[in-house]
Amino acid sequence: MGTRRGPSGPTTQNGRVREAVTQARRIVVKIGSSSLTTATGGLDEARVDTLVDALAALAAAGREVVLVSSGAIAAGLAPLGLPRRPRDLATQQAAASVGQGLLIGRYAAGFARHRLTVGQVLLTVDDVTRRAHYRNAYRTLRKLLDLRAVPIVNENDTVATEEIRFGDNDRLAALVAALVDADLLVLLSDVDALWTGNPTRPGSTRITEVRAEADLAGVDIGGAGRSGVGTGGMVTKVEAARIATGFGIPVVLTAAPLAGEALTGGPVGTFFHPARRRPAARLFWLAHATAPRGRLHLDPGAVQAVVGRRKSLLPAGITAVDGTFTAGDPVDLVDVDGASVARGLVNYDAVELPGLLGRSTGELAAALGPAYEREVVHRDDLVLL
């Protein structure tokens, strides 16, 4: 988190208007279930229409808008007679299959009042973690924007399993913002800003800006959302802000009723400043949009070489291998305490590595042939965590 210089100056707050917001041409907006539905399930049409009106105003000004909307499962609760969000996956999927149609239908009707067309885009983790898939996702989103439609993105809860789901749409929104190269990410919640602690407790204060990780020291982010119909909480929103700002995208976090003011640059909510330098896209995706297929345990010397000197990982520095993976898969590199220090694309299958551990590349080349005189993970395919 830091500042990034844009076409006409640094993206800092200027008086009572945030220039980073007013100058953004492509904006990703994420809204949570609790901001769209009642506590017992079912869509709150007035809330949906208020959000639609704010986004339509952006589109009317020639700005591109992508909406990442939760709410499918919550919207399906009341029609199915479910009193609360179900715990089991099968019932969640059933609720999503009912609620998603209601959700997109309500959005379509709302935007139609402004003569705008919406396009539904349902994604799974694979769609933004596997290169071929996320390129397809990008092309779809880009074409919808070119056609002046409003893409409405949600996780495909009807088919996602525990192993292949985001778990919350905050992370999805940050990854979508990076995918479409957004100028701004706005996270709308049921809390008006990031606070130093529970907003209802005496002594808690609102944080207006986050310029660096140090600004979050001592902040009690808390747990899940308070409404009981969503999955995210402040912790997922702060993590989404870290992901987006790390890619050079500023973030505004505020309450859904304040969306209109936030999107016009008003000093509401919390403004997260972006990093000064945008990382290479493939390293960003490696760090934030991939799930490791295994772990390589490093000795202290290898940790120092990889982390301290930014060297490639060689077989000699690996002490153990976990997981099932093939060459080209992402794996985590862990230290002697089991903490992940880096992630990289491995050059060997998991079944090949045990026989190579602790041996130099020269020794391996002499014994097994020149094909084995290569790094386990090349430094160009490594990102520190």
N, C-alpha and C positions, 0 to 999 in steps of 0.2 A: 504494500500500500504506500502510495506516495503521490506525486503529481506528474501529469503527462502534458506536454505542450501540444496544443491543437493548432488549427490553421490560423487562429487569430489571437493566440495567447494561451497562458496556462489555464488548466481546468480547475480554477479555484472559485470559491464563492465571492461574488462581487456585490457588496452591500446586501440588499435583501433579495437579489436575484442570482441564481446559480447559473453561470454562463455555460457550464458543462451540460446542463439540462436544456437550456434554451437553444444551444447550438447543435444538439444531437439530431441527426437526420434519421438514424435507424435505431429504434427503441424496442427493447424486449421488456414486457411487463408481466410479472407473475402475481397471481392472486390465489390465496388459499381457500380451502373448503369452508372454513369458519366465517369467511367474509362474504360468502355467496349463499349460504344455506342457513336454515334454522337449526337450533340445537337438536331437534328431533328428526332432522332430515327433511329433504324437500328444498327446492330452490326458492330463494327470496327474490321475487321478480323486481322489486324496487331497487335492491342492491345491484342486481345484474344490469339494470337499465342505467343506473348512475355511473357504473364503470364504463359501459358502452358509450355513453355520451362523452365522457372524458377522452376515450380513445378515438372516437369519431372526429373530435375536434382536432386531434393531431393529424389524422388522415386528411382532413379538409385543408390543412395547412401545408400539405405536400410531404409530410413526414411518413416514413415507413414504420409500421407497428406490427410486432409479433406478440401475441398473447399466449402465455403459458398458464393454463387454468386447471386447478384442481377442482374437485367437486363431483366427479362422476359417481363415486361410491356413496357419498353423502346424499346426492340427489336421488339415488335409488332406494334409500332406506324407507321413506314414507310409502311410496307406491307398493313396496313389498311387505309392508306391515312390520318392519324391523324397528325395534325401539331404540337401538344404538348401533354404532359401527361394529360389525361382526369381527370376531377374532380369527376365525378360520378362513383360509385362503379361498376355498370354493365358494363360500357365501359372499366374500368380498368381490370375487369375480362376477358372481350373479348380480350383485347390486350394481357393479360398474356397467354391466351390459345393459341394464335398464336405465341407469342414470346418465350414461354418456349420450344417449339419444336425446334425452330431455335437456341436457346441458347444451349441446350444440344447437338444438332446435331453438332454445331461448336466445342464444347468442345470434343465430341467424335472423330471428325476428327483430331483435334489438338493433342490429346493424342495418337491417333493411330499412328501418325508419330514416336512416341517413344515406340511403341508396348505396350501401356498401355490401359486398359479398364476402362471406367467410369461407375458409377452407379448413377442414378438419385434418390434423396430422397427429396420428397416434404412434408413439415411439416406445421402444424397449431399450434396455441398456445396450444391446448389440448394435442398435442403429446409430449410436454415437461413440462406440468404442472400437468397432471394426471398421477399418478404413473404407472398404468398398461400400459398407452400409451408410456411413456418415456422409460420404460423397453423394449418395442417392438422396439422403435426407436434405442435404444442402441444396441440391438441384430443385427438389420439390418446393422448398421454402422460397428459394430465389425466384422461381417461376411464379409462384403465387403473388409475391411482392411486385414483380414486373407487371402482372395483370391487375394490379391495384386491389387485390383481395387482402383480407386480414387473416393470416394463418392463426389458427387456434390449436395449440399444442397441448397434449396431455400424455401421461404415461398410459400405455395400452394395458390397463389393469385387467381386462377380460382374459388375457392370455399370459401375462407376466407371472412367473413363479417366484418363490422366495429367492432363488439363486440368481435370477436375471432381472431383478427390479431395482429401481433407483431407491425406493423406500420413501422418498419425499420429492416434491417437485421443485424445491429450492435449488438443489444440485442440478436437476434437469434444466432449469431456467438459466443457470450460469453457463452450462455447457452449450445450450442453444444460443446464448448471447455470443459466445466465442465462435460457434459454428457459423453464424450469419455475419460475424464481424460487426457487432452492434457498437453504437457509440454510447449507449447508456443501458443499464439494467435497473428496473424499479421493482422492488419486492414489497408487495402489499400484504398486510397482515391485520390482526385484530389488536395490535399494539402500535401506538403512534410513533415509536422510535426505539432505539437501543438505549436501555437504562443501565445504571451501574448495579442495580439489583432489581428485585421485584418492584414494579411501579407502585404497587399498593402499600408498600412498607415505608415508614418514615425514614428519611435520610437518603433514599434513592434519588438520583438526579439523571436528567436526560442528557445523553451524549449527542451533541450536534454534529461533530465531525470526527472521523477516524482517518488520520494521516499515515499512521504506521502501526505495526503490531504492538508497540509499546503503549499505545493509547487504550488497548484492551486489557492491560495488566490490572488485576484486581476486580475485573468486572464479573459479576455472577450472572452468567448467561442463562442458567436454569435448564429445565427439561422440555418436555413436549408442550404443545399448545394447550390452552386452557378450555377449549370448547368441547373437546371429546369427539369431534367429527373428522378431524384431520390427523396427520401423522407428524407434521413438522412442528418445530418450536423455534425459539430464538437461536438455539445452537446451530440448527441447520441453516438458518438465514445468515448468520455470521460466517459459517463455512462457505456458503454460496458467494458471499461478498469477497471472501479471500480468493476464491477461484477466479471470479470475474476481474477483480482489481489486479490480480496477478497476471492477467492477460491484457492489462491496460484499459479495462472498461470501468468507468466510474459507476457507483451504485448508490441508489437512494432507497432507504428502508423506512417505511411509514405505514400508517393505517389506511385501509381501503377507503374510508370516507374522505380522506385527504388527498386522494389520487389526483383530482383536478388541479389542486394547488401545487402538488409535488411536480406534476408534469409541465407546469408553466414556470418552474424555477423558483417557487416559493420556498422560504426557509423552514420547511417542515421536516420532521423525521430526522434521520441520521444520514449524513453524506459521507460515503467512503471514497477517499481519493485513490485514483489508479496508480499502478506502478509506473515508474519513469520509463522503463524499457519493456517492450512487449517481447516475450520469449518466442523462440522458434515454435511454429505451430505444432510440429510433430512432437517436440519435447513437452509442450503443454498438454497435449492429448495423452502422452505417455504417463504423465504425472497424475492427471485428474480424471481421465476418461477411460482408463483401462483397469481391468481387474487382474491381479497377478495370478498366474497359473501354478506358481510354485515359489520356493524360497531357496536361495543359496546362502549358506552360512560361511562367513568370512572370518579369517583370523585377524588379530589386531593390525598386522602389517598390511594386509589387503584393504582393511577399512581406511587406514591412513593413505594408502596409494589412491584409492577411489575417491574418497571424500576430501582429503587434504591436498593431494597433488593432481586430482582430476585425471587419473590414469585409467586405462582399460583394465578389466578384471581378467586375470590369468588363472589357469587351473591350479597353480601352486598355492594360491591364497585361499582356496575353498576347502572347508573341513567337512561339510555335509550337504546333502541335497534333499529337499522335500518337494512333493507334488508330482503331478503327471503333466508334462508339457513337451512340446516339439520345438524344433528350431524356429525362431521368429516370434515365439510367444513372449509376453511380458512376464518377468519374474522379479521378485523383491530380493534385494541384497540386505542381509541382516548381520548385525554385529554379534559379539560373543554373548550379549544379554538377550538376543532375540529381537532387538529393535530394528525396524526397517530404516536403512540409511540411504538407499537409492533404489531406483527401479530401472530395469533395462530390458532390451530385447536379446534373448539368449541365442547363441549360435549353435547349440547342440540340443539333441533330444535328452530328456531326463534319463533314459536308460543308458545313454552313452557316458554320462558324466562320472559315475562312481569310480570307474577304472582310471580316470584321468586326474583325480584329485591329488594335490600335493606334488605334482610332477611339473617340471619346467616344459615350456613349449619346445625347446631344443631336444630334450629327452624324448618327448612324445613324437616329434617328427622323425627322429632316428629309429624309434621302435615301431611306429605305426604308419609312417609315411608323411609327406609334406602337407597333406590335407589337415593334419592335426596341429600344425604350427600356426594356430590362430587363437585369438582371444575368445574367452567364453562370452564376454559382453564387451563390445567395443565402446570406447569412451564417447563416440558420436551418437551411440544408442543408449546413453545413460542420462538419467536426470536425478539429481539429489532430492531427497524428501525432507 
